[in-house]
Every structure is written in structure tokens, then in C-alpha cells.
Amino acid sequence: MPSPIAAKSAMVHVTGGVANPGVYALPPDARVLDAIEAAGGLVDPASTNNLNLAQPVVDG
């Protein structure tokens, strides 16, 4: 029986009102909230009003 293929990571560019903007490798099932947390969280006065924090991230 063949072994399962490891899931690739999603490379996500996080910018805006986060502590550490940049490109992050996240699990393929990550959400926008996970990307923000990977970038050190929000900085004041950043707002998430226009974001869907539950939206899945997309590679690239």
C-alpha cells in the first residue's frame, strides 16, 4: 500500500497592520486568522472589520 503524500504548505504574504509583515509557510488548511497570528498578531489600530478571519488561505 503506498504511503500518503505529505500535504504541501501554503506560502502566504501577510502585510498591513500586523507586527511582522512577510511571507509565511502555513499548513494547507490554515485560515486568515492563522496567517495573522503567524505574523505576530495585529498592531493598534489595525482592524479586522473587512476581513473574513475564517476564510481559508490560498497558496501564492
Secondary structure, 3 states (H helix, E strand, C coil): CCCCCCCCCEEEEECCCECCCEEEEECCCCEHHHHHHHCCCECCCCCCCCCCCCCECCCC
